């Protein structure tokens, strides 16, 4: 089962993400990746294979210091275990959204076709990239990431535990859950999200378990479900 870790707060985001992903390795996976937002913008690193491959990629191409980010370990379902199919996936022509996802979107082929007809270009074979482009499409219409996610998930058939961030807003993560578990970790001046509380136990022992159909918005100092 895939692993999710997200963080917003004052710590080194990369340390939080990689530490959490290490603690989720027991689940098994075939690729890993992270995205962070800093003053330099949105940057993503991802590699097929074990987490050490991702660490090597980051050593070769360092990420800037950041205080918000998301990380993922993936078991291949739609698409082979390649660098391009690894999460996170970016959404829209401007690649302004970064998204990670556990679960399977059953109507991804139809959604992909409709998005391609509107000019969206896909760079992976995954069902997850469909969500990223769909949310970006709705973001154009609403101008609000939370509203865009709320509109997008109504169009999804299947299971999802997903976390998104917008490079134009480094203050918040938006998460949604249906059929795939997500847990929020509570901190002081920081908050966390994961698919499994084990990823967060060394750094917090206070949790909110999202229920079926929940959508939440996390900042350093607030949680809205």
N, C-alpha and C positions, 0 to 999 in steps of 0.2 A: 504493500500500500504506500502511496506517495506521501511525502512529508512536507509540511508547510511551517515556516517560521516568518514572523513579521515583527518589526520593532519601530517605535517612535519615541525618542528620548535623548538624554544627554550623553549616554555612553557611546563607545565606538560601535557603530551599527554593524560593521563587518564582523567584529568579534562575537557579538550576540548572534548573528545569523549563522556563522560557521559553527559556533559552539552548539547551537540548537540542532543544526543539521547533523552534527556528529552524534548527538544523543538519539537521533532518529534512524541511524544507520542500521539498527537491528531489524527494521522493517524490510530491508532489501530495496534496491533501486538500481538503475542503469545509467543515470545522468544526473547532473546537479547544476544549479545556477543561482545567481543573486543579482538583484538590481538595487541601486542606491540613488538618492537624489541629494546633490550637494549644490554649492554655488556655481559649479561648472555644469549643472544640468543633470539629466538622467543618464546613468551608465550601467551597463549590464555585462556580466561575464557568465558564460555557461559552457560546460564540457560534457561529452559523453564519458561514461565510465565512472570510476569511484570519485569520492569527494577530493581525494588527493590530486586528481587531475585538474579539478577546479582551482584548488589552492595553487597549483603550479601555474595555471593561466593567470591568476591574480598576481602572483609573484612576478611574472613576466610583463604583465600589463596592469600596474597597480591602480586601485580605485582610490578616489579622493576621500578624505574624512567626511563623514556624513552622519546625520542624526535621524534618518528614516530609511527603511529598506525592507525588502522581502527576499526570502530564499526558499528553495524547493529541491527536493529529491524526487525523481520520477521513475516509475515503472512504465515502460512503453505499452500503450494500448493502441492508439491511432498513430501510426508512423513508427519507423524504426528508432532505436536508441542512438541518435546522432546529435551532434552539436546543435544543428538547426532545430531539431524537434524538442530539445531540452527547454524547460521553463527557466526564467520567465519569458512570456511572449509580449511583444509590443503591439499597440493598437493604433490604427489610423495612418494616413500618409505622412503625418508629421511625427509619428512614433512617439506620441506624448504620454501614452498610458503604458504601464507595465503591470502584468497580471500573472498570477500563479493559480493553479486549479487542481483539485483532486476530484475524481469522479469521471463519469462518461456522459457526454451530451448526445442523446440518441438522435436528435434531428439536426446534427451538425452539417450533414451533407446538403440539406435543403437551405439552411441558413447561409452556408458558404456560397452556394450558387446565387442566392439573392444578393449577397454583399458583393460578389464579383460583378454582377450585372450593374451595380452602382459604382463600380470602379475600384473597389478595394482589392489590393494585391496581397496574396498570401505567400509566405516564405517557408511554411512548414506544412507537414501532413497531419497536424494535430487537430482535434476538436477544440482544444483550448484557444487557439488563435482566433477561432470564430467568435468567442466571447469578447476577446479584446477589441476586435473591430466593431462588433455590435455595440458595445458600451461606448466606444468613441463616436459612432454614428449618433447615438442617443445624446451624448454629451454636446454635440454640435447643436442639437435641437433644444436642449434644456439649459445648457450653461452651468450645470450643477452635477458633480460626479455622483452624489448620493441618488439624486433623482434619475440619473442615467442608468445606474445599476438597478434601481427599482423597476424601471421600464423594461430593461433588458432581460432580467430573470423571468419575467412573465412570458417571454418568448422561448425559453429553454425547456426542453423535455429531457429528463434524466436526472442525474445526481451531480451536485457540485458543492464543494467547499472552496471558495475563491476569495482572493485578496488582491486589491488593486491600489495603485497610486498614480497620481497625475504629476508630471514633471513641473507643471505650472503652480502646484500647491504642495509644498514640502512639509505641510503641517499635519497631514491626516492620511490615514488608511481607511478604505471602505471594504467591508467584508460581507459575504453572503453565504448562507448555509442551507442546503436542501439535500438530505440523504447522505451527507458526508460530514463527519464531525469537525467542529472548530471550537477552540477554547480561548478565551481572553485571559491573559495574565495581568494582574493589577500591580502597579508599582507606585512609587512616589515621584511625581514629575516624569513618569515614563509609563508606557503600556506596551503589551506584547500580544501577539496572536500566534496560535499554533494548531496543528491538527492533533496534537497529543500533549497532555500536560507534562509528560516526562521531559520534553524539550526545554521546559521552563523551570523545572523544580529547583535547580541550583540558584535561580535568581528571583523567584517569587513563590509564595505558597498561598496566594489568594487568586481565585479563579472565578470566572463567569462562563458557564457552559451554554453556548448558543443553542437554541431550540430550532426545530424544523421550521423553515421559512423565515428565520430571523435575518435581518440586515443590520449592520452596525457601522458606526463611524468612530474611529479612534484618533485622538490627539494625545499629546504628552500629558494633558491635564484633565481630559474628559473622555467619557464613553457614552455613546447614545445608541441604544438598541431599538 
